[in-house]
Amino acid sequence: MENKIRLYGFNNLTKVLSFNIYDICYAKTAREQKDYVAYIDEQYNSERLTNILANLTDMIGAKILNIAKQDYEPQGASVTILISEESKLPSGEIQLAHLDKSHVTVHTYPEYHPESCLATFRVDIEVGTCGEITPLSTLNYLIQSFDSDIITMDYRIRGFTRDVDGKKLFMDHKIASIQEYIMPEILRRYDAIDINVYEANLFHTKMMVKELDLQDYLFKTDVYELPPTKRLEIINSLRREMIEIFSGRNIF
């Protein structure tokens, strides 16, 4: 913050970033779809997800208190990390220990439907912080950590704190859109829209990749093995899937 706010006591604001990505793949047989899910399950196991969240925790200047992680059968993984800012002790004769407890969680959801030839990998990450820490600074790192075809983000601020004059503060930093915290070179790759409720300190942004390089979406298939008409058919199928996920409804 450029002009740091002088607070009375602690910063009691709670800030939560929910970050959700979808990666879509074309696998032409049921066997390839299962292989894709197994590949994703191995690539994003609980160990690698823990490393991603540990880096994220370091980026926001927090400390790890506890880690819980789990790989699931037949697929999927979850990691929860309890984090904190520095321990803070108020001055005076009566000492009350206060710890700003926060958390970072991630869950993965590989999915496929044998009739559509499409497989989807979804990642849900939530970063909940208390005090001066804001998780928005981690967005570029999160986007670049995954193959993100569709991204939805929610940022919520709850509670209030007080300045030294006793005035309630329901926000301690300026924000008009989540997009302000995403690098321009990343934004240029996506179509993005906002749905914000400023009176409630609620911010929502969703993004869908603009350009499709078909080879990036083929699993165990070379694009040059496919005739032009088949390539166009697959691209249209991928785009329809993305539009429906981006819109949150069945359209086609």
Contacts in CASP RR format, 6 or more apart in sequence:
PFRMAT RR
TARGET T0000
AUTHOR 0000-0000-0000
METHOD contacts of the structure
MODEL  1
MENKIRLYGFNNLTKVLSFNIYDICYAKTAREQKDYVAYIDEQYNSERLT
NILANLTDMIGAKILNIAKQDYEPQGASVTILISEESKLPSGEIQLAHLD
KSHVTVHTYPEYHPESCLATFRVDIEVGTCGEITPLSTLNYLIQSFDSDI
ITMDYRIRGFTRDVDGKKLFMDHKIASIQEYIMPEILRRYDAIDINVYEA
NLFHTKMMVKELDLQDYLFKTDVYELPPTKRLEIINSLRREMIEIFSGRN
IF
1 172 0 8 1.000
1 173 0 8 1.000
5 163 0 8 1.000
5 169 0 8 1.000
5 172 0 8 1.000
6 163 0 8 1.000
6 164 0 8 1.000
7 161 0 8 1.000
7 162 0 8 1.000
7 163 0 8 1.000
7 164 0 8 1.000
7 169 0 8 1.000
8 162 0 8 1.000
8 163 0 8 1.000
8 164 0 8 1.000
8 166 0 8 1.000
9 90 0 8 1.000
9 161 0 8 1.000
9 162 0 8 1.000
10 88 0 8 1.000
10 98 0 8 1.000
10 100 0 8 1.000
10 131 0 8 1.000
10 161 0 8 1.000
11 130 0 8 1.000
11 131 0 8 1.000
11 132 0 8 1.000
11 161 0 8 1.000
11 172 0 8 1.000
12 130 0 8 1.000
12 131 0 8 1.000
12 159 0 8 1.000
12 160 0 8 1.000
12 161 0 8 1.000
13 130 0 8 1.000
13 131 0 8 1.000
13 157 0 8 1.000
13 158 0 8 1.000
13 159 0 8 1.000
13 160 0 8 1.000
13 161 0 8 1.000
13 169 0 8 1.000
13 170 0 8 1.000
13 171 0 8 1.000
13 172 0 8 1.000
14 128 0 8 1.000
14 129 0 8 1.000
14 130 0 8 1.000
14 131 0 8 1.000
14 157 0 8 1.000
14 158 0 8 1.000
14 159 0 8 1.000
15 128 0 8 1.000
15 129 0 8 1.000
15 130 0 8 1.000
15 131 0 8 1.000
15 133 0 8 1.000
15 134 0 8 1.000
15 135 0 8 1.000
15 155 0 8 1.000
15 156 0 8 1.000
15 157 0 8 1.000
15 158 0 8 1.000
16 126 0 8 1.000
16 127 0 8 1.000
16 128 0 8 1.000
16 129 0 8 1.000
16 135 0 8 1.000
16 154 0 8 1.000
16 155 0 8 1.000
16 156 0 8 1.000
16 158 0 8 1.000
17 126 0 8 1.000
17 127 0 8 1.000
17 128 0 8 1.000
17 135 0 8 1.000
17 136 0 8 1.000
17 138 0 8 1.000
17 139 0 8 1.000
17 153 0 8 1.000
17 154 0 8 1.000
17 155 0 8 1.000
18 124 0 8 1.000
18 125 0 8 1.000
18 126 0 8 1.000
18 152 0 8 1.000
18 153 0 8 1.000
18 154 0 8 1.000
18 155 0 8 1.000
18 156 0 8 1.000
19 124 0 8 1.000
19 125 0 8 1.000
19 126 0 8 1.000
19 127 0 8 1.000
19 139 0 8 1.000
19 142 0 8 1.000
19 151 0 8 1.000
19 152 0 8 1.000
19 153 0 8 1.000
20 122 0 8 1.000
20 123 0 8 1.000
20 124 0 8 1.000
20 125 0 8 1.000
20 151 0 8 1.000
20 152 0 8 1.000
20 153 0 8 1.000
21 122 0 8 1.000
21 123 0 8 1.000
21 142 0 8 1.000
21 143 0 8 1.000
21 146 0 8 1.000
21 148 0 8 1.000
21 149 0 8 1.000
21 150 0 8 1.000
21 151 0 8 1.000
22 120 0 8 1.000
22 121 0 8 1.000
22 122 0 8 1.000
22 148 0 8 1.000
22 149 0 8 1.000
22 150 0 8 1.000
22 151 0 8 1.000
22 242 0 8 1.000
22 245 0 8 1.000
23 40 0 8 1.000
23 120 0 8 1.000
23 121 0 8 1.000
23 122 0 8 1.000
23 123 0 8 1.000
23 146 0 8 1.000
23 147 0 8 1.000
23 148 0 8 1.000
23 149 0 8 1.000
24 118 0 8 1.000
24 119 0 8 1.000
24 120 0 8 1.000
24 121 0 8 1.000
24 149 0 8 1.000
24 150 0 8 1.000
24 217 0 8 1.000
24 238 0 8 1.000
24 241 0 8 1.000
24 242 0 8 1.000
24 245 0 8 1.000
25 36 0 8 1.000
25 118 0 8 1.000
25 119 0 8 1.000
25 120 0 8 1.000
25 121 0 8 1.000
25 217 0 8 1.000
25 218 0 8 1.000
25 219 0 8 1.000
26 117 0 8 1.000
26 118 0 8 1.000
26 119 0 8 1.000
26 217 0 8 1.000
26 218 0 8 1.000
26 219 0 8 1.000
26 221 0 8 1.000
26 234 0 8 1.000
26 237 0 8 1.000
26 238 0 8 1.000
27 33 0 8 1.000
27 35 0 8 1.000
27 36 0 8 1.000
27 112 0 8 1.000
27 117 0 8 1.000
27 118 0 8 1.000
27 119 0 8 1.000
27 219 0 8 1.000
27 220 0 8 1.000
28 117 0 8 1.000
28 221 0 8 1.000
29 117 0 8 1.000
30 114 0 8 1.000
32 219 0 8 1.000
32 220 0 8 1.000
32 221 0 8 1.000
33 112 0 8 1.000
33 114 0 8 1.000
33 117 0 8 1.000
33 119 0 8 1.000
34 112 0 8 1.000
35 219 0 8 1.000
35 220 0 8 1.000
36 110 0 8 1.000
36 112 0 8 1.000
36 119 0 8 1.000
36 219 0 8 1.000
37 75 0 8 1.000
37 110 0 8 1.000
37 111 0 8 1.000
37 112 0 8 1.000
37 119 0 8 1.000
37 121 0 8 1.000
38 75 0 8 1.000
39 219 0 8 1.000
40 75 0 8 1.000
40 108 0 8 1.000
40 110 0 8 1.000
40 121 0 8 1.000
41 71 0 8 1.000
41 75 0 8 1.000
41 76 0 8 1.000
41 77 0 8 1.000
41 108 0 8 1.000
41 110 0 8 1.000
44 77 0 8 1.000
44 108 0 8 1.000
44 121 0 8 1.000
44 123 0 8 1.000
44 146 0 8 1.000
45 71 0 8 1.000
45 77 0 8 1.000
46 69 0 8 1.000
46 70 0 8 1.000
46 71 0 8 1.000
46 77 0 8 1.000
46 78 0 8 1.000
46 79 0 8 1.000
47 69 0 8 1.000
49 69 0 8 1.000
49 77 0 8 1.000
49 79 0 8 1.000
49 106 0 8 1.000
49 108 0 8 1.000
50 67 0 8 1.000
50 69 0 8 1.000
50 79 0 8 1.000
50 81 0 8 1.000
52 106 0 8 1.000
52 142 0 8 1.000
52 145 0 8 1.000
53 79 0 8 1.000
53 81 0 8 1.000
53 104 0 8 1.000
53 106 0 8 1.000
53 125 0 8 1.000
54 64 0 8 1.000
54 81 0 8 1.000
55 141 0 8 1.000
56 104 0 8 1.000
56 127 0 8 1.000
56 135 0 8 1.000
56 138 0 8 1.000
56 141 0 8 1.000
56 142 0 8 1.000
57 63 0 8 1.000
57 64 0 8 1.000
57 81 0 8 1.000
57 83 0 8 1.000
57 104 0 8 1.000
59 137 0 8 1.000
59 138 0 8 1.000
59 141 0 8 1.000
60 127 0 8 1.000
60 129 0 8 1.000
60 133 0 8 1.000
60 134 0 8 1.000
60 135 0 8 1.000
60 137 0 8 1.000
60 138 0 8 1.000
61 85 0 8 1.000
61 133 0 8 1.000
62 83 0 8 1.000
62 84 0 8 1.000
62 85 0 8 1.000
62 102 0 8 1.000
62 129 0 8 1.000
62 133 0 8 1.000
63 83 0 8 1.000
63 84 0 8 1.000
63 85 0 8 1.000
63 86 0 8 1.000
64 81 0 8 1.000
64 82 0 8 1.000
64 83 0 8 1.000
65 81 0 8 1.000
65 82 0 8 1.000
65 83 0 8 1.000
65 84 0 8 1.000
65 101 0 8 1.000
66 81 0 8 1.000
66 82 0 8 1.000
67 79 0 8 1.000
67 80 0 8 1.000
67 81 0 8 1.000
67 82 0 8 1.000
68 79 0 8 1.000
68 80 0 8 1.000
68 81 0 8 1.000
69 77 0 8 1.000
69 78 0 8 1.000
69 79 0 8 1.000
69 80 0 8 1.000
70 77 0 8 1.000
70 78 0 8 1.000
70 79 0 8 1.000
71 77 0 8 1.000
72 78 0 8 1.000
75 108 0 8 1.000
75 110 0 8 1.000
76 107 0 8 1.000
76 108 0 8 1.000
76 109 0 8 1.000
76 110 0 8 1.000
77 106 0 8 1.000
77 107 0 8 1.000
77 108 0 8 1.000
78 105 0 8 1.000
78 106 0 8 1.000
78 107 0 8 1.000
78 108 0 8 1.000
79 104 0 8 1.000
79 105 0 8 1.000
79 106 0 8 1.000
80 103 0 8 1.000
80 104 0 8 1.000
80 105 0 8 1.000
81 103 0 8 1.000
81 104 0 8 1.000
81 105 0 8 1.000
82 101 0 8 1.000
82 102 0 8 1.000
82 103 0 8 1.000
83 101 0 8 1.000
83 102 0 8 1.000
83 103 0 8 1.000
83 104 0 8 1.000
83 129 0 8 1.000
84 99 0 8 1.000
84 100 0 8 1.000
84 101 0 8 1.000
84 102 0 8 1.000
85 100 0 8 1.000
85 102 0 8 1.000
85 129 0 8 1.000
85 130 0 8 1.000
85 131 0 8 1.000
85 132 0 8 1.000
85 133 0 8 1.000
87 97 0 8 1.000
87 98 0 8 1.000
87 99 0 8 1.000
88 98 0 8 1.000
88 99 0 8 1.000
88 100 0 8 1.000
89 95 0 8 1.000
89 96 0 8 1.000
89 97 0 8 1.000
89 98 0 8 1.000
90 96 0 8 1.000
90 98 0 8 1.000
100 129 0 8 1.000
100 130 0 8 1.000
100 131 0 8 1.000
100 133 0 8 1.000
101 130 0 8 1.000
102 127 0 8 1.000
102 128 0 8 1.000
102 129 0 8 1.000
102 130 0 8 1.000
102 133 0 8 1.000
103 126 0 8 1.000
103 127 0 8 1.000
103 128 0 8 1.000
104 125 0 8 1.000
104 126 0 8 1.000
104 127 0 8 1.000
104 128 0 8 1.000
105 124 0 8 1.000
105 125 0 8 1.000
105 126 0 8 1.000
106 123 0 8 1.000
106 124 0 8 1.000
106 125 0 8 1.000
106 126 0 8 1.000
107 123 0 8 1.000
107 124 0 8 1.000
108 121 0 8 1.000
108 122 0 8 1.000
108 123 0 8 1.000
108 124 0 8 1.000
109 121 0 8 1.000
109 122 0 8 1.000
109 123 0 8 1.000
109 124 0 8 1.000
110 119 0 8 1.000
110 120 0 8 1.000
110 121 0 8 1.000
110 122 0 8 1.000
111 119 0 8 1.000
111 120 0 8 1.000
111 121 0 8 1.000
111 122 0 8 1.000
112 118 0 8 1.000
112 119 0 8 1.000
112 120 0 8 1.000
116 237 0 8 1.000
116 241 0 8 1.000
117 234 0 8 1.000
117 237 0 8 1.000
118 237 0 8 1.000
118 238 0 8 1.000
118 241 0 8 1.000
119 219 0 8 1.000
120 241 0 8 1.000
120 245 0 8 1.000
121 147 0 8 1.000
123 146 0 8 1.000
125 142 0 8 1.000
127 135 0 8 1.000
127 138 0 8 1.000
128 135 0 8 1.000
129 135 0 8 1.000
131 161 0 8 1.000
132 172 0 8 1.000
134 173 0 8 1.000
136 155 0 8 1.000
136 175 0 8 1.000
136 178 0 8 1.000
136 181 0 8 1.000
137 181 0 8 1.000
139 153 0 8 1.000
139 178 0 8 1.000
139 181 0 8 1.000
139 182 0 8 1.000
140 181 0 8 1.000
140 182 0 8 1.000
140 183 0 8 1.000
140 186 0 8 1.000
143 151 0 8 1.000
143 182 0 8 1.000
143 186 0 8 1.000
144 186 0 8 1.000
147 216 0 8 1.000
148 207 0 8 1.000
148 209 0 8 1.000
149 208 0 8 1.000
149 209 0 8 1.000
149 242 0 8 1.000
150 206 0 8 1.000
150 207 0 8 1.000
150 208 0 8 1.000
150 209 0 8 1.000
150 242 0 8 1.000
150 245 0 8 1.000
150 246 0 8 1.000
151 190 0 8 1.000
151 205 0 8 1.000
151 206 0 8 1.000
151 207 0 8 1.000
152 204 0 8 1.000
152 205 0 8 1.000
152 206 0 8 1.000
152 207 0 8 1.000
153 178 0 8 1.000
153 204 0 8 1.000
153 205 0 8 1.000
153 206 0 8 1.000
154 202 0 8 1.000
154 203 0 8 1.000
154 204 0 8 1.000
155 175 0 8 1.000
155 178 0 8 1.000
155 202 0 8 1.000
155 203 0 8 1.000
155 204 0 8 1.000
156 201 0 8 1.000
156 202 0 8 1.000
156 203 0 8 1.000
157 170 0 8 1.000
157 171 0 8 1.000
157 201 0 8 1.000
158 201 0 8 1.000
159 170 0 8 1.000
160 168 0 8 1.000
160 169 0 8 1.000
160 170 0 8 1.000
161 168 0 8 1.000
161 169 0 8 1.000
161 172 0 8 1.000
162 168 0 8 1.000
162 169 0 8 1.000
163 169 0 8 1.000
170 201 0 8 1.000
171 201 0 8 1.000
175 203 0 8 1.000
176 196 0 8 1.000
177 194 0 8 1.000
177 196 0 8 1.000
177 203 0 8 1.000
177 205 0 8 1.000
178 194 0 8 1.000
178 203 0 8 1.000
178 204 0 8 1.000
178 205 0 8 1.000
179 187 0 8 1.000
179 192 0 8 1.000
179 194 0 8 1.000
179 205 0 8 1.000
187 207 0 8 1.000
189 209 0 8 1.000
189 210 0 8 1.000
189 211 0 8 1.000
190 207 0 8 1.000
190 208 0 8 1.000
190 209 0 8 1.000
190 210 0 8 1.000
191 207 0 8 1.000
191 208 0 8 1.000
191 210 0 8 1.000
192 205 0 8 1.000
192 206 0 8 1.000
192 207 0 8 1.000
192 208 0 8 1.000
193 205 0 8 1.000
193 206 0 8 1.000
194 203 0 8 1.000
194 204 0 8 1.000
194 205 0 8 1.000
195 204 0 8 1.000
196 202 0 8 1.000
196 203 0 8 1.000
196 204 0 8 1.000
197 203 0 8 1.000
206 246 0 8 1.000
208 242 0 8 1.000
208 243 0 8 1.000
208 246 0 8 1.000
209 242 0 8 1.000
212 235 0 8 1.000
212 238 0 8 1.000
212 239 0 8 1.000
214 223 0 8 1.000
214 231 0 8 1.000
214 234 0 8 1.000
214 235 0 8 1.000
215 222 0 8 1.000
215 223 0 8 1.000
217 234 0 8 1.000
217 238 0 8 1.000
218 234 0 8 1.000
223 231 0 8 1.000
226 234 0 8 1.000
240 251 0 8 1.000
240 252 0 8 1.000
243 251 0 8 1.000
243 252 0 8 1.000
244 250 0 8 1.000
244 251 0 8 1.000
244 252 0 8 1.000
END
